[in-house]
Amino acid sequence: MITLSWTRKVDTADTADTADAADTGDVTGTPCTTREQLWRVLLHKAENPVGYVPAISECRVLDRYEDGFLREARRGSRLLVQRVTPDEAAGRITFRHADSSDLAVITNQLGEDEDGDLTLTLSITLTEAPSSAVLRENSYLHELNADFAATLDAMTAVLRRNALQAAGDA
């Protein structure tokens, strides 16, 4: 399967709204959003994506679990059913598609860039059919996929052999 991702800064001193800075007295040049505040808003977005995700026109939570919830969201003419699993410690919310979407998984991941500014990474993992189609149609990606798949196979074999050897030595 193919995973694509995009990362953006969420909040830096130079993106802080100057009107907000004047109102709050925050003119020190520090970011105005903390990781904890951003996490709470990201959780809200997971349950209520309308207003955050332009393509989603409606959404409702169908069921709740100890580790997340099941939601139904309308994206254009499609109705998506997603199992949503927040992981606050990792700063990640995972949306696993329980329907026949071309997407297997969507992930929202909080992070920090090299300057310590908060980032949000949006990742999508395509299901097997669109992944295969992309690899068939793009020779560069096909060769890259073959190279790294072979590399991973070789690494896995050595890791497995060395782990078994270490277990036998113990």
GUMI-922691 format. One record per residue (C-alpha): residue number from 1; residue in one letter; x, y, z. Coordinates in Angstrom, 1 decimal, padded with zeros to 4 digits. Example, Ala and Ser with C-alpha at 12.3 -4.5 7.8 and 13.67 -1.06 7.14 Angstrom:
BEGIN
@num->1&residu->a&u->012.3&v->-004.5&w->007.8
@num->2&residu->s&u->013.7&v->-001.1&w->007.1
END
This chain:
BEGIN
@num->1&residu->m&u->000.0&v->000.0&w->000.0
@num->2&residu->i&u->001.1&v->003.6&w->-000.6
@num->3&residu->t&u->001.2&v->006.3&w->002.0
@num->4&residu->l&u->001.3&v->009.9&w->001.2
@num->5&residu->s&u->001.8&v->012.7&w->003.8
@num->6&residu->w&u->001.8&v->016.5&w->004.1
@num->7&residu->t&u->003.1&v->018.5&w->007.0
@num->8&residu->r&u->002.4&v->022.1&w->007.9
@num->9&residu->k&u->003.4&v->024.4&w->010.7
@num->10&residu->v&u->000.3&v->025.0&w->012.9
@num->11&residu->d&u->001.4&v->028.0&w->015.0
@num->12&residu->t&u->004.5&v->030.1&w->015.1
@num->13&residu->a&u->005.3&v->033.5&w->016.5
@num->14&residu->d&u->005.0&v->035.1&w->013.0
@num->15&residu->t&u->001.6&v->033.5&w->012.3
@num->16&residu->a&u->000.0&v->034.6&w->015.5
@num->17&residu->d&u->-002.9&v->037.0&w->014.8
@num->18&residu->t&u->-001.6&v->040.5&w->015.7
@num->19&residu->a&u->-005.1&v->041.5&w->016.9
@num->20&residu->d&u->-005.2&v->038.5&w->019.3
@num->21&residu->a&u->-001.7&v->039.3&w->020.4
@num->22&residu->a&u->-002.7&v->042.9&w->021.2
@num->23&residu->d&u->-005.8&v->041.6&w->023.1
@num->24&residu->t&u->-003.9&v->039.1&w->025.2
@num->25&residu->g&u->-000.7&v->041.0&w->025.6
@num->26&residu->d&u->001.2&v->038.3&w->023.9
@num->27&residu->v&u->003.7&v->040.4&w->022.0
@num->28&residu->t&u->006.8&v->038.4&w->023.0
@num->29&residu->g&u->007.0&v->036.5&w->019.7
@num->30&residu->t&u->006.1&v->033.2&w->021.2
@num->31&residu->p&u->003.6&v->030.7&w->019.6
@num->32&residu->c&u->000.1&v->031.2&w->021.0
@num->33&residu->t&u->-000.9&v->027.6&w->020.9
@num->34&residu->t&u->000.4&v->024.8&w->023.2
@num->35&residu->r&u->000.5&v->021.1&w->022.2
@num->36&residu->e&u->-002.2&v->020.4&w->024.8
@num->37&residu->q&u->-004.5&v->023.1&w->023.4
@num->38&residu->l&u->-003.9&v->021.8&w->019.9
@num->39&residu->w&u->-004.6&v->018.2&w->020.9
@num->40&residu->r&u->-008.0&v->019.2&w->022.4
@num->41&residu->v&u->-008.9&v->021.0&w->019.2
@num->42&residu->l&u->-007.8&v->018.0&w->017.1
@num->43&residu->l&u->-010.0&v->015.7&w->019.2
@num->44&residu->h&u->-012.9&v->018.1&w->018.6
@num->45&residu->k&u->-012.2&v->018.0&w->014.8
@num->46&residu->a&u->-012.2&v->014.2&w->014.9
@num->47&residu->e&u->-015.8&v->014.2&w->016.3
@num->48&residu->n&u->-017.0&v->017.3&w->014.5
@num->49&residu->p&u->-015.0&v->017.7&w->011.2
@num->50&residu->v&u->-017.5&v->020.1&w->009.6
@num->51&residu->g&u->-015.8&v->023.5&w->009.7
@num->52&residu->y&u->-012.3&v->021.9&w->009.7
@num->53&residu->v&u->-012.4&v->019.7&w->006.6
@num->54&residu->p&u->-013.9&v->021.6&w->003.7
@num->55&residu->a&u->-015.0&v->018.4&w->001.8
@num->56&residu->i&u->-017.0&v->017.0&w->004.8
@num->57&residu->s&u->-020.5&v->018.3&w->004.9
@num->58&residu->e&u->-021.9&v->016.2&w->007.8
@num->59&residu->c&u->-020.7&v->013.8&w->010.4
@num->60&residu->r&u->-022.1&v->011.8&w->013.3
@num->61&residu->v&u->-020.7&v->009.5&w->015.9
@num->62&residu->l&u->-022.3&v->006.0&w->015.7
@num->63&residu->d&u->-020.7&v->004.3&w->018.6
@num->64&residu->r&u->-018.1&v->004.8&w->021.3
@num->65&residu->y&u->-015.4&v->002.5&w->022.5
@num->66&residu->e&u->-012.9&v->002.6&w->025.3
@num->67&residu->d&u->-010.2&v->003.6&w->022.8
@num->68&residu->g&u->-012.2&v->005.7&w->020.4
@num->69&residu->f&u->-015.4&v->005.8&w->018.4
@num->70&residu->l&u->-017.0&v->004.9&w->015.1
@num->71&residu->r&u->-018.2&v->007.8&w->012.9
@num->72&residu->e&u->-020.0&v->008.3&w->009.7
@num->73&residu->a&u->-019.0&v->011.3&w->007.6
@num->74&residu->r&u->-020.4&v->012.6&w->004.3
@num->75&residu->r&u->-017.7&v->013.7&w->001.8
@num->76&residu->g&u->-019.4&v->014.9&w->-001.4
@num->77&residu->s&u->-021.7&v->012.1&w->-002.5
@num->78&residu->r&u->-019.8&v->009.4&w->-000.5
@num->79&residu->l&u->-020.7&v->008.3&w->003.0
@num->80&residu->l&u->-017.6&v->007.2&w->004.9
@num->81&residu->v&u->-017.5&v->005.0&w->007.9
@num->82&residu->q&u->-014.4&v->005.4&w->010.0
@num->83&residu->r&u->-013.1&v->003.8&w->013.2
@num->84&residu->v&u->-011.4&v->006.7&w->015.0
@num->85&residu->t&u->-008.6&v->006.0&w->017.5
@num->86&residu->p&u->-006.9&v->008.9&w->019.4
@num->87&residu->d&u->-003.5&v->008.3&w->021.0
@num->88&residu->e&u->-002.7&v->011.4&w->023.1
@num->89&residu->a&u->000.8&v->010.1&w->024.1
@num->90&residu->a&u->001.8&v->009.8&w->020.5
@num->91&residu->g&u->-000.1&v->012.9&w->019.4
@num->92&residu->r&u->-001.9&v->010.9&w->016.8
@num->93&residu->i&u->-005.5&v->010.3&w->015.7
@num->94&residu->t&u->-006.0&v->007.4&w->013.3
@num->95&residu->f&u->-009.1&v->007.1&w->011.1
@num->96&residu->r&u->-009.4&v->003.5&w->009.7
@num->97&residu->h&u->-012.0&v->003.2&w->007.0
@num->98&residu->a&u->-014.6&v->000.5&w->007.6
@num->99&residu->d&u->-016.1&v->000.9&w->004.2
@num->100&residu->s&u->-015.0&v->000.3&w->000.6
@num->101&residu->s&u->-013.1&v->003.6&w->000.3
@num->102&residu->d&u->-009.9&v->003.9&w->-001.7
@num->103&residu->l&u->-008.3&v->005.0&w->001.5
@num->104&residu->a&u->-007.4&v->002.4&w->004.2
@num->105&residu->v&u->-006.2&v->004.9&w->006.8
@num->106&residu->i&u->-006.0&v->008.6&w->007.4
@num->107&residu->t&u->-003.7&v->009.9&w->010.2
@num->108&residu->n&u->-003.4&v->013.3&w->011.9
@num->109&residu->q&u->-000.1&v->013.5&w->013.7
@num->110&residu->l&u->001.1&v->016.4&w->015.9
@num->111&residu->g&u->004.8&v->017.1&w->015.8
@num->112&residu->e&u->007.5&v->019.7&w->016.0
@num->113&residu->d&u->009.8&v->021.0&w->013.3
@num->114&residu->e&u->013.5&v->021.7&w->013.7
@num->115&residu->d&u->012.7&v->025.2&w->015.2
@num->116&residu->g&u->010.3&v->023.7&w->017.9
@num->117&residu->d&u->007.2&v->025.0&w->016.1
@num->118&residu->l&u->004.1&v->022.8&w->016.3
@num->119&residu->t&u->003.3&v->020.9&w->013.1
@num->120&residu->l&u->000.4&v->018.8&w->011.9
@num->121&residu->t&u->001.0&v->015.9&w->009.5
@num->122&residu->l&u->-001.9&v->014.6&w->007.5
@num->123&residu->s&u->-001.2&v->011.1&w->006.0
@num->124&residu->i&u->-003.3&v->008.9&w->003.9
@num->125&residu->t&u->-002.7&v->005.2&w->003.1
@num->126&residu->l&u->-004.3&v->003.9&w->-000.1
@num->127&residu->t&u->-005.9&v->000.5&w->-000.2
@num->128&residu->e&u->-004.4&v->-002.2&w->-002.4
@num->129&residu->a&u->-006.3&v->-001.4&w->-005.7
@num->130&residu->p&u->-005.4&v->002.2&w->-006.1
@num->131&residu->s&u->-001.8&v->001.5&w->-004.8
@num->132&residu->s&u->-001.4&v->-001.1&w->-007.5
@num->133&residu->a&u->-002.8&v->001.2&w->-010.2
@num->134&residu->v&u->-000.4&v->004.0&w->-009.2
@num->135&residu->l&u->002.6&v->001.6&w->-009.3
@num->136&residu->r&u->001.5&v->000.2&w->-012.7
@num->137&residu->e&u->001.2&v->003.7&w->-014.2
@num->138&residu->n&u->004.4&v->005.2&w->-012.8
@num->139&residu->s&u->007.7&v->003.5&w->-013.5
@num->140&residu->y&u->009.7&v->005.6&w->-011.1
@num->141&residu->l&u->007.4&v->004.7&w->-008.2
@num->142&residu->h&u->007.3&v->001.0&w->-009.4
@num->143&residu->e&u->011.1&v->000.8&w->-009.3
@num->144&residu->l&u->011.3&v->002.7&w->-005.9
@num->145&residu->n&u->008.7&v->000.3&w->-004.5
@num->146&residu->a&u->010.5&v->-002.8&w->-005.7
@num->147&residu->d&u->013.8&v->-001.5&w->-004.4
@num->148&residu->f&u->012.6&v->-000.7&w->-000.9
@num->149&residu->a&u->010.4&v->-003.8&w->-000.7
@num->150&residu->a&u->013.5&v->-005.9&w->-001.4
@num->151&residu->t&u->015.5&v->-003.9&w->001.2
@num->152&residu->l&u->012.8&v->-004.4&w->003.8
@num->153&residu->d&u->012.6&v->-008.2&w->003.1
@num->154&residu->a&u->016.4&v->-008.4&w->003.5
@num->155&residu->m&u->016.4&v->-006.3&w->006.7
@num->156&residu->t&u->013.5&v->-008.3&w->008.2
@num->157&residu->a&u->015.3&v->-011.6&w->007.5
@num->158&residu->v&u->018.5&v->-010.4&w->009.2
@num->159&residu->l&u->016.5&v->-008.9&w->012.1
@num->160&residu->r&u->014.6&v->-012.1&w->012.6
@num->161&residu->r&u->017.8&v->-014.3&w->012.5
@num->162&residu->n&u->019.7&v->-012.0&w->014.9
@num->163&residu->a&u->016.7&v->-011.9&w->017.3
@num->164&residu->l&u->016.4&v->-015.7&w->017.3
@num->165&residu->q&u->020.2&v->-016.0&w->017.8
@num->166&residu->a&u->020.1&v->-013.5&w->020.7
@num->167&residu->a&u->017.2&v->-015.4&w->022.3
@num->168&residu->g&u->019.2&v->-018.7&w->022.0
@num->169&residu->d&u->022.3&v->-017.0&w->023.6
@num->170&residu->a&u->020.2&v->-015.8&w->026.6
END
